[in-house]
Amino acid sequence: MTNQQPASPQHAPVTVIGLGPMGLALADTLLEHGHPTTVWNRTPEKANGIATKGAHRAGTVAEAVAASPVTVICLQDYAAMYGVLGSAGDALKGRVLVNLNSGTPKEAHAAASWATERGVAYLDGAIMVPPPLVGHPESVFLYSGPQHVFDEHRATLASMGGPRYLGPDPGLAVLYNAALLDMMYATMNGFLHATALVGSANVPAVTFADLALNWFMPSVVTSTLTEQAPDLDKGHYPGDAGTMEMNHHALEHITRTCVEQGVHSDQPELMKAIAGQAIAQGHGGKNYLAVLEVFKKAAQAPAVAPARPQP
């Protein structure tokens, strides 16, 4: 009689709960990497396709959680997670939960406490790529929570994409996610607004993009921010090469140009107002990066933790 050997870390069983486009991509990738994969979805029919590829379709949430040492949750938000896992009962105890929902750091802290009360090892995470890029080693998946849990299951996490551990604070993954998406939307809006501005003179987007994205962004914006990041940490904003007052004037000119060209002007008007706040706070002689101090002011107000939801 042959003893059955436990699965290697590279092929450990995994459960995926939530089979939207991202959940299906995760389950499909895990199967491709040789992980015995169990799936569950509130609408069972969504598992039909992945089941034909070899995934086991669990009948209940408890069965799904019990099938694997690690359960990956890919639902809309934390409230959905509580609602689904509430029926898992004792099946949760001793398992690892990797939560890839979206939300806020306070919600992540509450979820980590909820998991601890139920004997669950918990990692909070964020997926920084669209479904088609899941499984690529260069794709970025962010994780926060106990390092020993991350280290123990790193091979499984790596099957879904490049795992990056941010630290033991469970709220860091969703905080990074919000910060990176904040930058993405601001950058996209900046480019789209600038494209509309030159477009008012019939300049094609393709023509503008060549200069804006191939030269200006990497050579001016990215290089400047990379070079000055150490000064941001020190709160050092020398105005030798340009002051906040000068930048405020530039934003005034941009705003008036938008008005003249018939282009939406709220975005530069807001940036001008923020620069004005920086000047009012005493940063007029510093460079534009002193705007960071304006943004940090609101973050200094004391925060009140929300009550932890119960399933």
C-alpha positions as CSV (number, residue, x, y, z in Angstrom):
1,M,0.0,0.0,0.0
2,T,1.5,3.3,-1.1
3,N,1.4,6.3,1.2
4,Q,0.0,9.4,-0.5
5,Q,2.6,12.3,-0.4
6,P,1.4,15.8,0.4
7,A,1.3,18.2,-2.5
8,S,4.4,20.3,-3.0
9,P,4.1,24.0,-2.3
10,Q,4.3,24.6,-6.1
11,H,1.1,22.4,-6.5
12,A,-0.8,22.9,-3.3
13,P,-4.6,22.8,-3.4
14,V,-6.3,26.2,-3.6
15,T,-9.9,27.2,-3.3
16,V,-11.2,30.3,-5.3
17,I,-14.5,31.9,-4.1
18,G,-16.0,34.4,-6.5
19,L,-16.0,33.7,-10.2
20,G,-16.3,37.1,-11.9
21,P,-13.8,37.8,-14.7
22,M,-10.9,38.2,-12.2
23,G,-11.9,35.1,-10.1
24,L,-12.1,33.0,-13.2
25,A,-8.7,34.2,-14.4
26,L,-7.2,33.3,-11.0
27,A,-8.8,29.8,-11.0
28,D,-7.8,29.2,-14.6
29,T,-4.2,30.2,-13.9
30,L,-4.0,28.1,-10.7
31,L,-5.1,25.1,-12.7
32,E,-2.6,25.8,-15.4
33,H,0.1,25.8,-12.7
34,G,-0.9,22.4,-11.5
35,H,-2.8,23.4,-8.4
36,P,-5.8,21.2,-7.6
37,T,-8.4,23.9,-7.6
38,T,-11.9,24.0,-6.0
39,V,-14.3,26.8,-6.9
40,W,-17.5,28.2,-5.5
41,N,-19.7,31.0,-6.7
42,R,-23.1,32.3,-5.6
43,T,-24.4,31.6,-9.1
44,P,-23.3,28.0,-9.7
45,E,-23.5,28.3,-13.5
46,K,-20.5,30.6,-13.6
47,A,-18.3,27.6,-12.7
48,N,-19.4,25.5,-15.7
49,G,-16.5,26.5,-17.9
50,I,-13.8,26.2,-15.3
51,A,-15.2,22.8,-14.2
52,T,-14.7,21.4,-17.6
53,K,-11.0,22.3,-17.3
54,G,-10.7,20.2,-14.1
55,A,-11.7,22.5,-11.3
56,H,-13.8,20.9,-8.6
57,R,-17.1,22.7,-8.1
58,A,-18.0,22.8,-4.4
59,G,-21.7,22.6,-3.4
60,T,-21.3,24.9,-0.4
61,V,-18.9,27.5,0.9
62,A,-18.0,25.2,3.8
63,E,-17.1,22.4,1.4
64,A,-15.1,24.9,-0.7
65,V,-13.0,26.2,2.3
66,A,-12.5,22.7,3.7
67,A,-11.1,21.4,0.3
68,S,-7.8,23.5,0.5
69,P,-5.4,24.9,3.0
70,V,-5.7,28.3,1.2
71,T,-8.8,30.0,0.1
72,V,-8.6,33.0,-2.3
73,I,-11.5,35.4,-2.0
74,C,-12.3,37.5,-5.1
75,L,-15.5,39.3,-4.4
76,Q,-16.7,42.9,-4.7
77,D,-16.0,44.1,-1.2
78,Y,-15.5,43.2,2.4
79,A,-19.3,43.2,3.1
80,A,-19.6,40.5,0.3
81,M,-16.8,38.5,2.0
82,Y,-18.6,38.5,5.3
83,G,-21.9,37.6,3.7
84,V,-20.4,34.6,1.8
85,L,-18.0,33.2,4.5
86,G,-20.7,33.5,7.3
87,S,-22.0,30.1,6.2
88,A,-18.6,28.4,6.3
89,G,-18.7,28.0,10.1
90,D,-15.9,25.8,11.6
91,A,-14.5,25.0,8.2
92,L,-12.6,28.2,8.4
93,K,-10.6,27.3,11.5
94,G,-7.0,26.6,10.8
95,R,-7.2,27.7,7.1
96,V,-5.5,30.6,5.3
97,L,-7.6,33.3,3.7
98,V,-6.2,35.5,1.0
99,N,-8.6,38.3,0.4
100,L,-8.3,40.1,-2.9
101,N,-11.4,42.2,-2.5
102,S,-11.2,46.0,-2.8
103,G,-11.9,48.4,0.0
104,T,-10.2,50.6,2.6
105,P,-7.4,50.1,5.1
106,K,-9.9,50.3,8.0
107,E,-11.9,47.6,6.4
108,A,-8.8,45.5,6.0
109,H,-7.9,45.9,9.7
110,A,-11.5,44.9,10.6
111,A,-11.3,41.8,8.3
112,A,-8.0,40.7,9.8
113,S,-9.5,40.9,13.3
114,W,-12.6,39.1,12.2
115,A,-10.4,36.3,10.8
116,T,-8.3,36.1,13.9
117,E,-11.4,35.6,16.0
118,R,-12.2,32.6,13.9
119,G,-8.8,31.0,13.9
120,V,-8.0,32.0,10.3
121,A,-4.6,33.1,9.1
122,Y,-5.3,36.2,7.0
123,L,-3.5,38.0,4.1
124,D,-5.1,41.1,2.5
125,G,-4.2,41.7,-1.1
126,A,-4.7,43.8,-4.2
127,I,-4.4,42.8,-7.9
128,M,-2.7,45.5,-9.9
129,V,-3.3,44.0,-13.4
130,P,-6.4,43.2,-15.5
131,P,-7.6,39.6,-15.9
132,P,-5.7,38.8,-19.1
133,L,-2.4,39.5,-17.3
134,V,-3.0,37.2,-14.3
135,G,-0.4,34.5,-14.1
136,H,2.4,36.5,-15.7
137,P,5.5,36.6,-13.5
138,E,5.9,40.4,-14.1
139,S,2.4,41.1,-13.0
140,V,2.1,42.8,-9.6
141,F,0.0,41.3,-6.7
142,L,0.3,43.2,-3.4
143,Y,0.0,41.5,-0.1
144,S,0.1,42.6,3.6
145,G,-0.4,40.7,6.8
146,P,1.8,38.2,8.8
147,Q,5.0,37.6,7.0
148,H,5.2,33.9,8.0
149,V,1.9,33.3,6.3
150,F,3.1,35.1,3.1
151,D,6.4,33.2,3.2
152,E,4.7,29.8,3.7
153,H,2.4,30.2,0.7
154,R,4.6,32.3,-1.5
155,A,4.8,29.6,-4.2
156,T,1.0,29.4,-4.4
157,L,0.8,33.2,-4.6
158,A,3.5,33.3,-7.3
159,S,1.4,31.1,-9.5
160,M,-1.2,33.9,-9.8
161,G,1.4,36.6,-10.6
162,G,4.4,38.4,-9.1
163,P,3.8,38.7,-5.3
164,R,5.1,41.7,-3.5
165,Y,5.0,41.7,0.3
166,L,4.4,45.2,1.8
167,G,4.6,44.5,5.5
168,P,2.6,43.1,8.5
169,D,0.1,45.9,8.6
170,P,-3.0,44.3,6.9
171,G,-4.2,47.6,5.6
172,L,-1.1,48.3,3.4
173,A,-2.2,46.4,0.3
174,V,-5.4,48.2,-0.1
175,L,-3.7,51.5,0.8
176,Y,-1.1,51.0,-1.9
177,N,-3.9,50.0,-4.3
178,A,-5.8,53.2,-3.7
179,A,-2.7,55.3,-4.0
180,L,-1.6,53.7,-7.3
181,L,-5.1,54.0,-8.7
182,D,-5.3,57.6,-7.5
183,M,-2.1,58.3,-9.5
184,M,-3.4,56.4,-12.5
185,Y,-6.6,58.4,-12.7
186,A,-4.8,61.7,-12.1
187,T,-2.3,60.8,-14.8
188,M,-5.0,59.7,-17.3
189,N,-7.0,62.8,-16.6
190,G,-3.9,65.0,-17.1
191,F,-3.1,63.4,-20.4
192,L,-6.8,63.5,-21.6
193,H,-7.2,67.1,-20.6
194,A,-3.9,68.1,-22.3
195,T,-5.0,66.2,-25.4
196,A,-8.3,68.1,-25.4
197,L,-6.3,71.4,-25.0
198,V,-4.1,70.8,-28.0
199,G,-7.0,69.2,-29.8
200,S,-8.8,72.6,-29.7
201,A,-6.2,73.6,-32.4
202,N,-6.9,70.4,-34.3
203,V,-3.7,68.6,-33.1
204,P,-4.3,64.8,-33.4
205,A,-4.0,62.8,-30.2
206,V,-1.4,60.6,-31.9
207,T,0.8,63.6,-32.7
208,F,0.5,64.9,-29.1
209,A,1.0,61.5,-27.5
210,D,4.4,61.1,-29.2
211,L,5.8,64.1,-27.5
212,A,3.8,63.9,-24.2
213,L,4.3,60.1,-23.5
214,N,7.5,59.3,-25.3
215,W,9.5,62.3,-24.1
216,F,7.8,64.5,-21.5
217,M,6.6,61.9,-19.1
218,P,9.7,59.7,-18.8
219,S,12.3,62.5,-19.3
220,V,10.7,65.3,-17.3
221,V,8.0,64.0,-14.9
222,T,9.4,60.6,-14.0
223,S,13.0,61.6,-13.8
224,T,12.2,64.7,-11.7
225,L,10.0,62.8,-9.2
226,T,12.6,59.9,-8.9
227,E,15.4,62.4,-8.3
228,Q,13.4,64.4,-5.7
229,A,11.7,61.5,-3.8
230,P,14.4,61.6,-1.1
231,D,13.6,65.3,-0.5
232,L,9.9,64.5,-0.2
233,D,10.7,62.2,2.8
234,K,12.8,65.0,4.3
235,G,10.2,67.7,3.7
236,H,12.8,69.6,1.8
237,Y,11.5,71.7,-1.1
238,P,14.2,74.1,-2.3
239,G,12.8,76.7,-4.7
240,D,16.1,77.5,-6.5
241,A,14.8,76.3,-9.8
242,G,11.2,77.5,-9.5
243,T,8.9,78.5,-6.6
244,M,5.3,77.8,-5.7
245,E,4.5,81.4,-6.6
246,M,5.9,80.8,-10.1
247,N,3.9,77.6,-10.5
248,H,0.7,79.3,-9.3
249,H,1.2,81.9,-12.2
250,A,1.7,79.0,-14.6
251,L,-1.5,77.4,-13.5
252,E,-3.3,80.7,-13.9
253,H,-2.1,80.8,-17.5
254,I,-3.1,77.2,-18.2
255,T,-6.6,78.0,-16.8
256,R,-7.0,81.1,-18.9
257,T,-5.8,79.2,-22.0
258,C,-8.5,76.6,-21.4
259,V,-11.2,79.2,-21.2
260,E,-9.9,80.9,-24.3
261,Q,-9.9,77.6,-26.2
262,G,-13.3,76.5,-25.0
263,V,-11.9,73.5,-23.0
264,H,-13.1,72.3,-19.6
265,S,-11.2,74.3,-17.0
266,D,-12.2,72.8,-13.7
267,Q,-9.1,70.6,-13.5
268,P,-6.4,73.3,-13.8
269,E,-8.6,75.6,-11.7
270,L,-8.5,73.0,-8.9
271,M,-4.7,72.6,-9.3
272,K,-4.3,76.4,-9.1
273,A,-6.4,76.5,-5.9
274,I,-4.3,73.8,-4.3
275,A,-1.1,75.7,-5.2
276,G,-2.8,78.8,-3.6
277,Q,-3.4,76.8,-0.4
278,A,0.3,75.9,-0.4
279,I,1.2,79.6,-0.6
280,A,-1.3,80.5,2.1
281,Q,0.4,77.9,4.3
282,G,3.8,79.5,3.9
283,H,5.3,77.5,1.0
284,G,5.3,80.3,-1.6
285,G,9.1,80.3,-1.9
286,K,9.4,76.5,-2.1
287,N,9.2,74.4,-5.2
288,Y,5.9,72.8,-6.4
289,L,6.5,69.5,-4.6
290,A,5.6,71.4,-1.3
291,V,2.0,70.7,-2.4
292,L,2.6,67.4,-0.6
293,E,2.3,69.4,2.7
294,V,-1.2,70.5,1.7
295,F,-2.2,66.9,0.9
296,K,-0.7,65.7,4.2
297,K,-2.7,68.3,6.3
298,A,-6.0,66.5,5.9
299,A,-4.4,63.2,6.8
300,Q,-3.4,64.5,10.2
301,A,-6.9,64.6,11.5
302,P,-7.6,61.8,14.0
303,A,-9.4,58.8,12.5
304,V,-12.1,56.8,14.1
305,A,-12.1,53.0,13.4
306,P,-15.5,51.7,12.2
307,A,-17.4,48.9,14.0
308,R,-16.4,45.6,12.6
309,P,-19.2,44.0,10.5
310,Q,-20.4,40.6,11.5
311,P,-21.7,38.1,9.0
